[in-house]
Each structure stands twice: as structure tokens, then as C-alpha cells.
Amino acid sequence: MENKTVYLNGQYLPLSEAKISVMDRGFLFGDGIYEVIPAYHGQLFRFQEHMERLENSLSNIRLPNPHSREQWLKILTELLSPSGDQYIYLQVTRGVAPKRDHAFPEKAEPTVFAMCSNIVPFEGRETGVKAISLDDSRWELCHVKATTLLANILLRQQAVEQGCAEAVLVNKDGYVTEGAASNIFAVIDGILITPPKSCEILPGITRDVILEIAQQNNIPFREEIIALEALKNASEIWLTSSTREIIPVVEFDSHKVADGRPGPVWQNMNRLFQAYKQSLS
Ligand code: PDD
């Protein structure tokens, strides 16, 4: 295990020394929320937007934010290296309670943990990946970035065991929601489409950046629900996240997407996205 410096409850310490109690509600119940924030050349990317989502996740689980945005910025910036692509993982749990009881403890100090890792460019970014559709078996608060990810990991694992990089989740009405750990975009009849924000999806920060870039560059787009059948006939499918960026799907449910290669709209968007990242340094 890499012994980097991490942040835990007010202290910076080696990862091997960062310990929490087995009575922590994050451990016992998955009672916590998290964020993943990329950082390019020592600068946190879309920090305010990530903070807004963090505040929203905390208020949805009725946990007061332990820090102001200024405090968060200071805590997290300490962990960054001045160069390269990195990401911060941060987690806030409801803390240690005297006994295991599902209901909230009367008094508990939240546990705050943060660490920084290098972003290793995702292998399939240039060539494209395979994906499969699976029933969305998650709960009704998917807009909350909760640490309780059992459904997501079981779905991703099922995809991996079938040689795929991601599971594309489909709700009970036959509409695509998102990936197990990513948002989804499709190009249908020349228009870039992504499902609208709702409690069925995590409001991805990468998703918003892509829509902004589309708007600025006159790439036609719509936020609209996508039926699984329509996705099967899309000329392009992409998956997006902070750590993987924009990944083209070239095979979906064992069928090639168009000619089985990353499409022209992806080529253009990926170029614009990389140029935007570069422009920040
Ligand atoms: N996950 N949807 C889900 C379910 C996700 O877990 C993620 C990201 C996204 C994309 O959000 P963003 O663009 O803000 O990263 C959408 C992170 C990377 C993770 O769990 O590690």
C-alpha cells in the first residue's frame, strides 16, 4: 500500500496510520457521502460545483456540513501535488456512535477523510469500450453521492465479468438512467442527448462541462430521456466521469455501435474537452 499523506479529522498523517473506529457509522451502515474532485496542475477542477453537490448530498442525509467552502479548499489543496492530473476522494460519515442503532445518534462528530491519487488515463479512452445494459436496481436517491454503493458495485462487477467496462442502467419503464459509476450520452439522428437531471441519476460535473462545451461550440444537444431501444440504434454512446473523462462505447449489448469505432462527435468533444483542461493551466 502506497504510504501517502491523507487527511483524517483535522490531521494530516500517513495512510497506514489513518484509522477509524469500527463503530463509525460509515463502516457499520454506509451512512455517509463522498465526492471525487479532479485536480489539474495543482488546481481543483470545478471546485464550487463539487462543493454545491457535496452540500446537497449532506443536506439530503441531514448531516450538517462540517466545513465552510474556504476550509474545504484549504484542507484539500494541502493534499495536491503541483503537477499532473490527480483527484481528491473525500468522504464525510455521520461519525462514531456509542451503539449500533439505525436511527441517528443524538450527538456524533462527523468523520472527515480525504486523500489524493493520480489519475491514470483510462485504457479504453481512445479505442472505446464494451458496455451492457442491466436493470437499475438502485434506490430512489441516486442524486445523492452516497458511500452506500452496494448496488452500483454489484452492477459494475456483473459488467466486468462479461468483459465490459461499464453497466448501462435501465429503469422499470425501459429508459436508460446512467452507468454504474458514470453518466451517459448518446448521439441519435445527429443530436447529442443525455437524460435530464432527476433523482434517478447523479448530477455529474463532467456531464455539465460537456453540455457547456456543446453549447459554446454549436454542437446540437438535448437533455431528454432515452429508451433502451433508441440507445441500441444510437450512432454513438459515451460514458462520462471525473476520473475517466469521456469514454466512447464501441460495443453495446454484444452489438457494434455504428462501425465499432469511436465516432466523430466524440472525437470533436474529446478534443474540445482536452483543450479546455489545457486552458486552465
Ligand atoms: N463516480 N454517476 C455515478 C453513479 C457516478 O458514480 C459518477 C462518478 C458519475 C459521474 O459524475 P462526475 O462527472 O461528477 O464524476 C455519474 C465517481 C468518479 C466515483 O464514484 O468514483
py3Dmol code that shows the C-alpha trace and the ligand (Angstrom):
import py3Dmol

protein = """\
ATOM      1  CA  MET A   1       0.000   0.000   0.000  1.00  0.00           C
ATOM      2  CA  GLU A   2       1.305   3.401  -1.005  1.00  0.00           C
ATOM      3  CA  ASN A   3       2.008   5.342   2.206  1.00  0.00           C
ATOM      4  CA  LYS A   4       0.943   8.802   1.083  1.00  0.00           C
ATOM      5  CA  THR A   5      -0.257  11.578   3.337  1.00  0.00           C
ATOM      6  CA  VAL A   6      -4.010  11.711   3.850  1.00  0.00           C
ATOM      7  CA  TYR A   7      -6.374  13.896   5.860  1.00  0.00           C
ATOM      8  CA  LEU A   8      -8.455  12.471   8.711  1.00  0.00           C
ATOM      9  CA  ASN A   9     -10.432  14.559  11.216  1.00  0.00           C
ATOM     10  CA  GLY A  10      -8.160  17.590  11.351  1.00  0.00           C
ATOM     11  CA  GLN A  11      -4.847  15.790  10.912  1.00  0.00           C
ATOM     12  CA  TYR A  12      -2.522  15.031   8.019  1.00  0.00           C
ATOM     13  CA  LEU A  13      -0.949  11.639   8.508  1.00  0.00           C
ATOM     14  CA  PRO A  14       0.458   8.662   6.593  1.00  0.00           C
ATOM     15  CA  LEU A  15      -2.242   6.464   5.056  1.00  0.00           C
ATOM     16  CA  SER A  16      -1.091   3.496   7.149  1.00  0.00           C
ATOM     17  CA  GLU A  17      -1.780   5.491  10.314  1.00  0.00           C
ATOM     18  CA  ALA A  18      -5.219   6.774   9.286  1.00  0.00           C
ATOM     19  CA  LYS A  19      -7.608   4.687  11.384  1.00  0.00           C
ATOM     20  CA  ILE A  20     -11.303   4.931  12.227  1.00  0.00           C
ATOM     21  CA  SER A  21     -13.398   3.160  14.854  1.00  0.00           C
ATOM     22  CA  VAL A  22     -15.376   0.037  13.929  1.00  0.00           C
ATOM     23  CA  MET A  23     -18.318   1.915  15.484  1.00  0.00           C
ATOM     24  CA  ASP A  24     -18.119   4.534  12.725  1.00  0.00           C
ATOM     25  CA  ARG A  25     -21.498   4.677  11.002  1.00  0.00           C
ATOM     26  CA  GLY A  26     -19.743   4.828   7.661  1.00  0.00           C
ATOM     27  CA  PHE A  27     -18.344   1.357   8.368  1.00  0.00           C
ATOM     28  CA  LEU A  28     -21.466  -0.089  10.014  1.00  0.00           C
ATOM     29  CA  PHE A  29     -24.166   1.366   7.754  1.00  0.00           C
ATOM     30  CA  GLY A  30     -22.510   3.122   4.816  1.00  0.00           C
ATOM     31  CA  ASP A  31     -24.017   6.220   6.481  1.00  0.00           C
ATOM     32  CA  GLY A  32     -22.041   8.860   4.634  1.00  0.00           C
ATOM     33  CA  ILE A  33     -21.480  10.740   1.432  1.00  0.00           C
ATOM     34  CA  TYR A  34     -18.468  11.403  -0.780  1.00  0.00           C
ATOM     35  CA  GLU A  35     -17.054  13.485  -3.609  1.00  0.00           C
ATOM     36  CA  VAL A  36     -14.463  12.862  -6.309  1.00  0.00           C
ATOM     37  CA  ILE A  37     -12.844  16.107  -7.477  1.00  0.00           C
ATOM     38  CA  PRO A  38     -10.244  16.149 -10.268  1.00  0.00           C
ATOM     39  CA  ALA A  39      -7.268  18.498  -9.986  1.00  0.00           C
ATOM     40  CA  TYR A  40      -5.123  19.568 -12.894  1.00  0.00           C
ATOM     41  CA  HIS A  41      -1.680  21.063 -12.190  1.00  0.00           C
ATOM     42  CA  GLY A  42      -2.474  21.564  -8.536  1.00  0.00           C
ATOM     43  CA  GLN A  43      -5.835  23.311  -9.165  1.00  0.00           C
ATOM     44  CA  LEU A  44      -9.117  21.715  -8.131  1.00  0.00           C
ATOM     45  CA  PHE A  45     -11.423  21.455 -11.163  1.00  0.00           C
ATOM     46  CA  ARG A  46     -14.915  22.979 -10.790  1.00  0.00           C
ATOM     47  CA  PHE A  47     -14.405  23.259  -7.024  1.00  0.00           C
ATOM     48  CA  GLN A  48     -17.560  25.343  -6.420  1.00  0.00           C
ATOM     49  CA  GLU A  49     -19.735  22.904  -8.371  1.00  0.00           C
ATOM     50  CA  HIS A  50     -18.337  19.939  -6.427  1.00  0.00           C
ATOM     51  CA  MET A  51     -18.975  21.831  -3.178  1.00  0.00           C
ATOM     52  CA  GLU A  52     -22.543  22.544  -4.228  1.00  0.00           C
ATOM     53  CA  ARG A  53     -23.111  18.825  -4.874  1.00  0.00           C
ATOM     54  CA  LEU A  54     -21.439  17.966  -1.547  1.00  0.00           C
ATOM     55  CA  GLU A  55     -23.750  20.390   0.284  1.00  0.00           C
ATOM     56  CA  ASN A  56     -26.736  18.876  -1.475  1.00  0.00           C
ATOM     57  CA  SER A  57     -25.684  15.318  -0.572  1.00  0.00           C
ATOM     58  CA  LEU A  58     -25.140  16.335   3.074  1.00  0.00           C
ATOM     59  CA  SER A  59     -28.480  18.087   3.361  1.00  0.00           C
ATOM     60  CA  ASN A  60     -30.255  15.079   1.801  1.00  0.00           C
ATOM     61  CA  ILE A  61     -28.860  12.803   4.514  1.00  0.00           C
ATOM     62  CA  ARG A  62     -29.480  15.517   7.157  1.00  0.00           C
ATOM     63  CA  LEU A  63     -25.848  15.910   8.141  1.00  0.00           C
ATOM     64  CA  PRO A  64     -24.539  19.449   8.747  1.00  0.00           C
ATOM     65  CA  ASN A  65     -21.538  20.399   6.620  1.00  0.00           C
ATOM     66  CA  PRO A  66     -18.538  20.195   8.976  1.00  0.00           C
ATOM     67  CA  HIS A  67     -16.597  22.857   6.989  1.00  0.00           C
ATOM     68  CA  SER A  68     -17.085  26.057   5.060  1.00  0.00           C
ATOM     69  CA  ARG A  69     -16.045  26.098   1.383  1.00  0.00           C
ATOM     70  CA  GLU A  70     -12.919  28.078   2.355  1.00  0.00           C
ATOM     71  CA  GLN A  71     -11.992  25.440   4.929  1.00  0.00           C
ATOM     72  CA  TRP A  72     -12.563  22.630   2.432  1.00  0.00           C
ATOM     73  CA  LEU A  73     -10.390  24.413  -0.133  1.00  0.00           C
ATOM     74  CA  LYS A  74      -7.559  24.723   2.380  1.00  0.00           C
ATOM     75  CA  ILE A  75      -7.853  21.121   3.609  1.00  0.00           C
ATOM     76  CA  LEU A  76      -7.916  19.646   0.093  1.00  0.00           C
ATOM     77  CA  THR A  77      -5.303  21.911  -1.517  1.00  0.00           C
ATOM     78  CA  GLU A  78      -2.730  20.718   1.061  1.00  0.00           C
ATOM     79  CA  LEU A  79      -3.046  17.203  -0.386  1.00  0.00           C
ATOM     80  CA  LEU A  80      -2.354  18.174  -4.021  1.00  0.00           C
ATOM     81  CA  SER A  81       0.922  17.980  -5.935  1.00  0.00           C
ATOM     82  CA  PRO A  82       1.719  20.977  -8.155  1.00  0.00           C
ATOM     83  CA  SER A  83       1.793  18.962 -11.400  1.00  0.00           C
ATOM     84  CA  GLY A  84      -0.085  16.241 -13.245  1.00  0.00           C
ATOM     85  CA  ASP A  85      -3.675  15.026 -13.266  1.00  0.00           C
ATOM     86  CA  GLN A  86      -4.915  13.981  -9.845  1.00  0.00           C
ATOM     87  CA  TYR A  87      -8.173  13.554  -7.993  1.00  0.00           C
ATOM     88  CA  ILE A  88      -9.322  14.069  -4.442  1.00  0.00           C
ATOM     89  CA  TYR A  89     -11.548  11.473  -2.826  1.00  0.00           C
ATOM     90  CA  LEU A  90     -13.327  12.917   0.192  1.00  0.00           C
ATOM     91  CA  GLN A  91     -15.824  11.290   2.490  1.00  0.00           C
ATOM     92  CA  VAL A  92     -17.992  12.517   5.360  1.00  0.00           C
ATOM     93  CA  THR A  93     -19.773   9.997   7.592  1.00  0.00           C
ATOM     94  CA  ARG A  94     -22.180  10.502  10.493  1.00  0.00           C
ATOM     95  CA  GLY A  95     -19.287   9.531  12.775  1.00  0.00           C
ATOM     96  CA  VAL A  96     -18.874   7.207  15.724  1.00  0.00           C
ATOM     97  CA  ALA A  97     -21.962   6.355  17.779  1.00  0.00           C
ATOM     98  CA  PRO A  98     -21.906   4.620  21.197  1.00  0.00           C
ATOM     99  CA  LYS A  99     -24.132   1.775  19.981  1.00  0.00           C
ATOM    100  CA  ARG A 100     -25.307   0.296  16.691  1.00  0.00           C
ATOM    101  CA  ASP A 101     -28.731   1.789  16.129  1.00  0.00           C
ATOM    102  CA  HIS A 102     -30.174   2.584  12.709  1.00  0.00           C
ATOM    103  CA  ALA A 103     -31.634   5.899  13.907  1.00  0.00           C
ATOM    104  CA  PHE A 104     -29.267   8.866  14.087  1.00  0.00           C
ATOM    105  CA  PRO A 105     -27.223   9.185  17.295  1.00  0.00           C
ATOM    106  CA  GLU A 106     -28.093  12.224  19.417  1.00  0.00           C
ATOM    107  CA  LYS A 107     -24.564  13.522  19.297  1.00  0.00           C
ATOM    108  CA  ALA A 108     -21.831  12.457  16.919  1.00  0.00           C
ATOM    109  CA  GLU A 109     -18.916  14.250  15.341  1.00  0.00           C
ATOM    110  CA  PRO A 110     -18.823  13.566  11.589  1.00  0.00           C
ATOM    111  CA  THR A 111     -15.779  11.664  10.353  1.00  0.00           C
ATOM    112  CA  VAL A 112     -13.981  13.548   7.571  1.00  0.00           C
ATOM    113  CA  PHE A 113     -11.479  11.748   5.371  1.00  0.00           C
ATOM    114  CA  ALA A 114      -9.707  12.937   2.202  1.00  0.00           C
ATOM    115  CA  MET A 115      -6.893  11.620   0.037  1.00  0.00           C
ATOM    116  CA  CYS A 116      -5.326  12.456  -3.300  1.00  0.00           C
ATOM    117  CA  SER A 117      -4.471   9.960  -6.068  1.00  0.00           C
ATOM    118  CA  ASN A 118      -3.054  10.221  -9.568  1.00  0.00           C
ATOM    119  CA  ILE A 119      -5.474   9.965 -12.473  1.00  0.00           C
ATOM    120  CA  VAL A 120      -4.200   7.124 -14.605  1.00  0.00           C
ATOM    121  CA  PRO A 121      -5.526   7.717 -18.148  1.00  0.00           C
ATOM    122  CA  PHE A 122      -8.297   5.196 -18.715  1.00  0.00           C
ATOM    123  CA  GLU A 123      -7.123   2.470 -21.096  1.00  0.00           C
ATOM    124  CA  GLY A 124     -10.177   2.402 -23.337  1.00  0.00           C
ATOM    125  CA  ARG A 125     -10.461   6.161 -23.833  1.00  0.00           C
ATOM    126  CA  GLU A 126      -9.018   6.227 -27.356  1.00  0.00           C
ATOM    127  CA  THR A 127     -10.185   2.823 -28.591  1.00  0.00           C
ATOM    128  CA  GLY A 128     -13.587   2.632 -26.919  1.00  0.00           C
ATOM    129  CA  VAL A 129     -15.062   0.062 -24.546  1.00  0.00           C
ATOM    130  CA  LYS A 130     -17.803  -2.547 -24.325  1.00  0.00           C
ATOM    131  CA  ALA A 131     -20.896  -1.998 -22.170  1.00  0.00           C
ATOM    132  CA  ILE A 132     -24.011  -3.980 -21.309  1.00  0.00           C
ATOM    133  CA  SER A 133     -27.466  -2.930 -20.167  1.00  0.00           C
ATOM    134  CA  LEU A 134     -28.682  -4.094 -16.763  1.00  0.00           C
ATOM    135  CA  ASP A 135     -31.787  -3.336 -14.709  1.00  0.00           C
ATOM    136  CA  ASP A 136     -31.240  -0.321 -12.469  1.00  0.00           C
ATOM    137  CA  SER A 137     -31.611  -1.966  -9.060  1.00  0.00           C
ATOM    138  CA  ARG A 138     -30.609   1.124  -7.050  1.00  0.00           C
ATOM    139  CA  TRP A 139     -32.680   3.272  -4.695  1.00  0.00           C
ATOM    140  CA  GLU A 140     -34.627   6.484  -5.243  1.00  0.00           C
ATOM    141  CA  LEU A 141     -31.913   8.915  -4.104  1.00  0.00           C
ATOM    142  CA  CYS A 142     -29.361   8.428  -6.875  1.00  0.00           C
ATOM    143  CA  HIS A 143     -28.736  12.197  -6.957  1.00  0.00           C
ATOM    144  CA  VAL A 144     -27.091  11.833  -3.514  1.00  0.00           C
ATOM    145  CA  LYS A 145     -23.436  10.828  -3.778  1.00  0.00           C
ATOM    146  CA  ALA A 146     -23.770   8.269  -1.002  1.00  0.00           C
ATOM    147  CA  THR A 147     -20.987   5.912   0.078  1.00  0.00           C
ATOM    148  CA  THR A 148     -23.636   3.182   0.187  1.00  0.00           C
ATOM    149  CA  LEU A 149     -22.684   1.791  -3.241  1.00  0.00           C
ATOM    150  CA  LEU A 150     -23.520  -1.903  -2.953  1.00  0.00           C
ATOM    151  CA  ALA A 151     -25.963  -1.909  -5.878  1.00  0.00           C
ATOM    152  CA  ASN A 152     -23.511   0.045  -8.058  1.00  0.00           C
ATOM    153  CA  ILE A 153     -20.612  -2.291  -7.335  1.00  0.00           C
ATOM    154  CA  LEU A 154     -22.668  -5.425  -7.954  1.00  0.00           C
ATOM    155  CA  LEU A 155     -23.785  -3.990 -11.302  1.00  0.00           C
ATOM    156  CA  ARG A 156     -20.253  -2.906 -12.322  1.00  0.00           C
ATOM    157  CA  GLN A 157     -18.910  -6.327 -11.304  1.00  0.00           C
ATOM    158  CA  GLN A 158     -21.529  -8.084 -13.433  1.00  0.00           C
ATOM    159  CA  ALA A 159     -20.432  -5.958 -16.391  1.00  0.00           C
ATOM    160  CA  VAL A 160     -16.734  -6.670 -15.757  1.00  0.00           C
ATOM    161  CA  GLU A 161     -17.399 -10.407 -15.557  1.00  0.00           C
ATOM    162  CA  GLN A 162     -18.946 -10.177 -19.024  1.00  0.00           C
ATOM    163  CA  GLY A 163     -15.850  -8.452 -20.413  1.00  0.00           C
ATOM    164  CA  CYS A 164     -17.402  -4.967 -20.275  1.00  0.00           C
ATOM    165  CA  ALA A 165     -16.113  -1.706 -18.799  1.00  0.00           C
ATOM    166  CA  GLU A 166     -19.491  -0.463 -17.583  1.00  0.00           C
ATOM    167  CA  ALA A 167     -23.110  -1.390 -16.911  1.00  0.00           C
ATOM    168  CA  VAL A 168     -25.670   0.920 -18.523  1.00  0.00           C
ATOM    169  CA  LEU A 169     -28.638   1.033 -16.163  1.00  0.00           C
ATOM    170  CA  VAL A 170     -32.244   0.837 -17.336  1.00  0.00           C
ATOM    171  CA  ASN A 171     -35.221   1.817 -15.163  1.00  0.00           C
ATOM    172  CA  LYS A 172     -38.548  -0.028 -14.849  1.00  0.00           C
ATOM    173  CA  ASP A 173     -40.049   1.998 -17.713  1.00  0.00           C
ATOM    174  CA  GLY A 174     -37.319   0.933 -20.129  1.00  0.00           C
ATOM    175  CA  TYR A 175     -35.400   4.230 -20.056  1.00  0.00           C
ATOM    176  CA  VAL A 176     -31.667   4.490 -19.596  1.00  0.00           C
ATOM    177  CA  THR A 177     -30.580   6.318 -16.425  1.00  0.00           C
ATOM    178  CA  GLU A 178     -26.755   6.315 -16.274  1.00  0.00           C
ATOM    179  CA  GLY A 179     -23.758   3.998 -15.884  1.00  0.00           C
ATOM    180  CA  ALA A 180     -22.916   2.230 -12.598  1.00  0.00           C
ATOM    181  CA  ALA A 181     -20.305   4.950 -11.990  1.00  0.00           C
ATOM    182  CA  SER A 182     -20.768   7.350 -14.899  1.00  0.00           C
ATOM    183  CA  ASN A 183     -23.299   9.453 -16.808  1.00  0.00           C
ATOM    184  CA  ILE A 184     -24.427   8.523 -20.294  1.00  0.00           C
ATOM    185  CA  PHE A 185     -24.620  10.402 -23.595  1.00  0.00           C
ATOM    186  CA  ALA A 186     -25.862   9.189 -26.987  1.00  0.00           C
ATOM    187  CA  VAL A 187     -25.791  10.636 -30.479  1.00  0.00           C
ATOM    188  CA  ILE A 188     -29.167   9.962 -32.105  1.00  0.00           C
ATOM    189  CA  ASP A 189     -30.055  11.454 -35.503  1.00  0.00           C
ATOM    190  CA  GLY A 190     -27.009  13.714 -35.211  1.00  0.00           C
ATOM    191  CA  ILE A 191     -28.073  15.174 -31.859  1.00  0.00           C
ATOM    192  CA  LEU A 192     -26.169  14.705 -28.610  1.00  0.00           C
ATOM    193  CA  ILE A 193     -28.628  13.509 -25.947  1.00  0.00           C
ATOM    194  CA  THR A 194     -28.264  12.884 -22.226  1.00  0.00           C
ATOM    195  CA  PRO A 195     -31.016  12.101 -19.702  1.00  0.00           C
ATOM    196  CA  PRO A 196     -32.205  15.143 -17.702  1.00  0.00           C
ATOM    197  CA  LYS A 197     -31.179  15.557 -14.064  1.00  0.00           C
ATOM    198  CA  SER A 198     -33.509  13.747 -11.655  1.00  0.00           C
ATOM    199  CA  CYS A 199     -33.267  11.620  -8.527  1.00  0.00           C
ATOM    200  CA  GLU A 200     -32.529   8.681 -10.860  1.00  0.00           C
ATOM    201  CA  ILE A 201     -29.057   9.969 -11.749  1.00  0.00           C
ATOM    202  CA  LEU A 202     -26.046  11.557 -10.125  1.00  0.00           C
ATOM    203  CA  PRO A 203     -25.726  15.120 -11.462  1.00  0.00           C
ATOM    204  CA  GLY A 204     -22.254  14.617 -12.931  1.00  0.00           C
ATOM    205  CA  ILE A 205     -19.893  17.565 -13.050  1.00  0.00           C
ATOM    206  CA  THR A 206     -18.285  16.154 -16.231  1.00  0.00           C
ATOM    207  CA  ARG A 207     -21.796  15.940 -17.731  1.00  0.00           C
ATOM    208  CA  ASP A 208     -22.326  19.670 -17.109  1.00  0.00           C
ATOM    209  CA  VAL A 209     -18.946  20.565 -18.618  1.00  0.00           C
ATOM    210  CA  ILE A 210     -19.801  18.595 -21.782  1.00  0.00           C
ATOM    211  CA  LEU A 211     -23.163  20.367 -22.138  1.00  0.00           C
ATOM    212  CA  GLU A 212     -21.411  23.718 -21.681  1.00  0.00           C
ATOM    213  CA  ILE A 213     -18.829  22.857 -24.353  1.00  0.00           C
ATOM    214  CA  ALA A 214     -21.620  21.674 -26.690  1.00  0.00           C
ATOM    215  CA  GLN A 215     -23.469  24.967 -26.191  1.00  0.00           C
ATOM    216  CA  GLN A 216     -20.371  27.094 -26.806  1.00  0.00           C
ATOM    217  CA  ASN A 217     -19.441  25.209 -29.962  1.00  0.00           C
ATOM    218  CA  ASN A 218     -22.888  24.945 -31.553  1.00  0.00           C
ATOM    219  CA  ILE A 219     -22.993  21.174 -31.178  1.00  0.00           C
ATOM    220  CA  PRO A 220     -26.728  20.363 -31.174  1.00  0.00           C
ATOM    221  CA  PHE A 221     -27.774  18.746 -27.871  1.00  0.00           C
ATOM    222  CA  ARG A 222     -30.848  17.944 -25.803  1.00  0.00           C
ATOM    223  CA  GLU A 223     -31.481  16.790 -22.242  1.00  0.00           C
ATOM    224  CA  GLU A 224     -34.063  14.099 -22.862  1.00  0.00           C
ATOM    225  CA  ILE A 225     -34.965  10.607 -21.673  1.00  0.00           C
ATOM    226  CA  ILE A 226     -33.508   7.799 -23.823  1.00  0.00           C
ATOM    227  CA  ALA A 227     -35.328   4.485 -24.314  1.00  0.00           C
ATOM    228  CA  LEU A 228     -33.100   1.394 -24.282  1.00  0.00           C
ATOM    229  CA  GLU A 229     -34.280   0.607 -27.828  1.00  0.00           C
ATOM    230  CA  ALA A 230     -33.226   4.057 -29.019  1.00  0.00           C
ATOM    231  CA  LEU A 231     -29.814   3.643 -27.372  1.00  0.00           C
ATOM    232  CA  LYS A 232     -29.340   0.369 -29.255  1.00  0.00           C
ATOM    233  CA  ASN A 233     -29.697   2.312 -32.522  1.00  0.00           C
ATOM    234  CA  ALA A 234     -27.567   5.310 -31.493  1.00  0.00           C
ATOM    235  CA  SER A 235     -24.636   6.216 -33.735  1.00  0.00           C
ATOM    236  CA  GLU A 236     -22.501   6.995 -30.665  1.00  0.00           C
ATOM    237  CA  ILE A 237     -22.660   6.172 -26.942  1.00  0.00           C
ATOM    238  CA  TRP A 238     -20.366   7.800 -24.346  1.00  0.00           C
ATOM    239  CA  LEU A 239     -19.833   7.365 -20.614  1.00  0.00           C
ATOM    240  CA  THR A 240     -18.522  10.280 -18.568  1.00  0.00           C
ATOM    241  CA  SER A 241     -16.950  10.757 -15.148  1.00  0.00           C
ATOM    242  CA  SER A 242     -14.332  12.825 -13.354  1.00  0.00           C
ATOM    243  CA  THR A 243     -11.725  10.067 -13.361  1.00  0.00           C
ATOM    244  CA  ARG A 244     -12.404   8.503 -16.793  1.00  0.00           C
ATOM    245  CA  GLU A 245     -13.453  11.692 -18.636  1.00  0.00           C
ATOM    246  CA  ILE A 246     -15.336  10.842 -21.864  1.00  0.00           C
ATOM    247  CA  ILE A 247     -15.249   7.189 -22.864  1.00  0.00           C
ATOM    248  CA  PRO A 248     -16.733   6.051 -26.191  1.00  0.00           C
ATOM    249  CA  VAL A 249     -18.694   2.785 -26.113  1.00  0.00           C
ATOM    250  CA  VAL A 250     -17.984   0.801 -29.292  1.00  0.00           C
ATOM    251  CA  GLU A 251     -19.914  -2.359 -28.423  1.00  0.00           C
ATOM    252  CA  PHE A 252     -23.250  -2.342 -26.599  1.00  0.00           C
ATOM    253  CA  ASP A 253     -25.125  -5.498 -25.599  1.00  0.00           C
ATOM    254  CA  SER A 254     -22.817  -7.525 -27.888  1.00  0.00           C
ATOM    255  CA  HIS A 255     -23.567  -5.354 -30.968  1.00  0.00           C
ATOM    256  CA  LYS A 256     -21.223  -2.872 -32.575  1.00  0.00           C
ATOM    257  CA  VAL A 257     -22.121   0.799 -32.089  1.00  0.00           C
ATOM    258  CA  ALA A 258     -22.133   2.156 -35.694  1.00  0.00           C
ATOM    259  CA  ASP A 259     -18.886   0.862 -37.279  1.00  0.00           C
ATOM    260  CA  GLY A 260     -17.431  -0.225 -33.919  1.00  0.00           C
ATOM    261  CA  ARG A 261     -15.051   2.723 -33.624  1.00  0.00           C
ATOM    262  CA  PRO A 262     -15.204   5.971 -31.612  1.00  0.00           C
ATOM    263  CA  GLY A 263     -17.418   8.338 -33.599  1.00  0.00           C
ATOM    264  CA  PRO A 264     -16.813  11.834 -34.999  1.00  0.00           C
ATOM    265  CA  VAL A 265     -18.884  13.674 -32.374  1.00  0.00           C
ATOM    266  CA  TRP A 266     -16.802  12.021 -29.636  1.00  0.00           C
ATOM    267  CA  GLN A 267     -13.559  12.872 -31.494  1.00  0.00           C
ATOM    268  CA  ASN A 268     -14.609  16.503 -31.594  1.00  0.00           C
ATOM    269  CA  MET A 269     -15.888  16.652 -27.994  1.00  0.00           C
ATOM    270  CA  ASN A 270     -12.832  14.867 -26.603  1.00  0.00           C
ATOM    271  CA  ARG A 271     -10.555  17.337 -28.416  1.00  0.00           C
ATOM    272  CA  LEU A 272     -12.532  20.304 -27.069  1.00  0.00           C
ATOM    273  CA  PHE A 273     -12.579  18.813 -23.543  1.00  0.00           C
ATOM    274  CA  GLN A 274      -8.790  18.249 -23.549  1.00  0.00           C
ATOM    275  CA  ALA A 275      -8.236  21.764 -24.903  1.00  0.00           C
ATOM    276  CA  TYR A 276     -10.447  23.175 -22.136  1.00  0.00           C
ATOM    277  CA  LYS A 277      -8.419  21.295 -19.484  1.00  0.00           C
ATOM    278  CA  GLN A 278      -5.191  22.619 -21.005  1.00  0.00           C
ATOM    279  CA  SER A 279      -6.542  26.159 -20.995  1.00  0.00           C
ATOM    280  CA  LEU A 280      -6.850  26.037 -17.188  1.00  0.00           C
ATOM    281  CA  SER A 281      -3.127  25.572 -16.529  1.00  0.00           C
TER     282      SER A 281
END
"""
ligand_1 = """\
21
PDD
N -18.362 8.491 -9.857
N -22.969 8.674 -11.979
C -22.468 7.892 -10.996
C -23.341 6.842 -10.413
C -21.142 8.080 -10.573
O -20.646 7.315 -9.582
C -20.328 9.086 -11.190
C -18.917 9.345 -10.788
C -20.910 9.879 -12.205
C -20.149 10.994 -12.882
O -20.034 12.130 -12.055
P -18.791 13.134 -12.211
O -18.743 13.547 -13.632
O -19.111 14.259 -11.304
O -17.561 12.351 -11.796
C -22.232 9.649 -12.562
C -17.064 8.742 -9.261
C -15.992 9.130 -10.221
C -16.711 7.576 -8.360
O -17.634 7.065 -7.736
O -15.527 7.243 -8.238
"""
view = py3Dmol.view(width=600, height=400)
view.addModel(protein, "pdb")
view.setStyle({"model": 0}, {"cartoon": {"style": "trace"}})
view.addModel(ligand_1, "xyz")
view.setStyle({"model": 1}, {"stick": {}})
view.zoomTo()
view.show()
